[in-house]
Amino acid sequence: MNSFEVQGGQPLKGEITPQGAKNEALQVICATLLSKDEITIDNLPDILDVNNLIDLLKDLGVQINRQSSQTCSFKAEIIKPDYLKTKEFRTRASSLRGSIMIMGPLLARFGKAFFPKPGGDKIGRRRMDTHFFGFEKLGATFDFDSEEIFYTVHAGHLKGANMLLDEASVTGTANIIMAAVLAPGTTTIYNAACEPYIQQLCRMLVSMGAKIIGIGSNLLTIEGVKDLNGCTHRILPDMIEIGSFIGLAAMTGSEITIKDAATDHLGIIPLAFRRMGINMHISKDEIYIPPKQKYAIETFIDGSIMTIADAPWPGLTPDLLSVFLVVATQANGSVLIHQKMFESRLFFVDKLIDMGARIILCDPHRATVIGLNQETPLRGSVMTSPDIRAGVALLIAALSAKGKSIIHNIEQIDRGYEKIDERLSRLGARIKRI
């Protein structure tokens, strides 16, 4: 198990470019299974989750041409469905949650798909009902082996259908879209997730020959086509990483310019940071965060405490709440962080409390943070990363803290952040992998 050794209290300075979006990459890689033709994807993040998914598709029979760490071509002309029944597949797929999205493409092309219970971050219950509800609406039959914890979906033929999703699940919406694009007839998906990454998936499918109307809204209309062609697709910058860099700059009093940030696709993220009192200058696709700023959390108009809560797009992504919570520890004022979607994502706050943060964990979903107003720095500590987003939040805390910190289980951070230690070191961070 690798660890980070961090010497905190060092202001950073310079330019940094965000990696390609992890969540989009997992979707569009799975979408390559829909066509027999070659598909090239650019701006892939060189991270564990993405590389593991590419390896999984290779074992499934997809021809992989890795042109560079950021560019890869896929040709799913020959697929080995029997691989899905092997113990090796169960082990590998169950450790990578994003691989659940191979089910929609395989169901569309071959009429069947098998999948173990997906893994990923340990952030609480993440149900799969929306995926299977959509498949069943399209005409598939769903079976669940409770002893083996194994899902089976099969269909003699799919057919377009109208559906109202019970929740705007991002991976569920992606899976249903990919199953529907090859299903004869018209499919309408209401309450569809409409995150930029879903929009990107739809645009890629359209460039392959799919017929999708309503991209960017929560009502999608899909006319099934017989087959799809190849294409070239470029992944957006990762808005979670961009938000992490904004929080890092504020927390450490650093002067950072985020390049190639695709600011038109950030939604409410800049506004949420401004509500925390953080100043930034956005011009074209760059974000500049000035150094050594004190930031005061706003209150609501009636004077009540500010609440930062996650919500489906265009609301605030839940993946950034851990960063907002850490940033609040050095703010002037108080804030209630409300994590609505996952019940275990705030349990890392005990590590911040050990570092001197003033946090009240109200329940599994809510934490109140009383900011220290940069009068008392956090102190270095030894901690363990529980998941990707909490891991980078703890790294931000360590970089701002007085003294040395050790962060264990950094493989969790590596799953979502590309060479983060090397990139931050170039900004002046004192961090090394041990």
URCOR-V344089 format. One line per field, one symbol per residue. phi: phi as a letter, one per 40 degrees, with the letter a starting at -180 (. if undefined). psi: psi as a letter, one per 30 degrees, with the letter a starting at -180 (. if undefined). burial: + if it has 9 or more other C-alpha atoms within 8 Angstrom, else -. Layout:
phi->???
psi->???
burial->???
This chain:
phi->.cbbbbbcgbcbahbabccccdccdcccccccccbcccbbbbgcccbdcccccccccccchccbbccacbbabbbccbbbdccccccccdcccccbcccdcccdcccccbgaabacdcbhccbhcbcbdcdcdccccchcbbbbccccfbbbbaacacadacabccacccccccccdccccbcdgbbbbbgccbddccccdccccccchcbbbgdgbcbbbbccbcabbcabbbcccccccdcccccccccbgcbbbccfcfccbcfcddccccccgccabbbfbbbbbccfccbbccbcdcgcccbbbcaddccccccbcccdcccccbcchbabcbcccbcbccccccccccchcbbbccadbbbbbbccffcbccbdababccadccccccccccccccgcbbbcfcdccccbbcfcccccccchccaacb
psi->kllkkkjlgjklkakkklllkeeeeeefeeffffkflkkkklhkkileeeeeeeeeeefffkkkjjeaffkkkkjhekkifffffleeeeeeeffjefffgfeeeeeeefglkkklklbakigakjlgeeefeeeeefglkkkkjfefikkkklkeklkklkkjkflikeeeeeeeeeeffgkkakkkjkhkkgleeeeeeeeeeeffgljkkgkflgjkkkjklellallkkkklljfeeeeeeeeeeeeghljkkjlhfhffgfbfeeeeeeffgkklkkkcgkkkjllhkkkkklllegflkkkjllllkgakkfffeeeeeeeffgljalkjjjjeekfgfgfffeeeeffgkjkjjeaffkkkkjkfhgejllkllklkkfleeeefeeeeeefflkaklkjlhffeefffkjheeeeeeffgkiklk.
burial->-++++++++++++-++-+++++-+++++++++++++++++++++++++++++++-+++-+++++----+++++++++-----+++---++-+++++++++++++++++--++++++-+++--+------+++++++++++++------+++++++--++++++-+--++++++++++++++++++++++++++++-++++++++++-+++++-++--++++++++--++++-+-+++++++++++++++++++++++++++++--++++--+++++++++-+--+++++++++++++++-----++-+++++++++++-+++++++++++++++++++++-+++++-++--++-+++++-+--+++++++++++--+++++-++++++++++++++++++++++++++++-+++++++--+-+++-+++++---
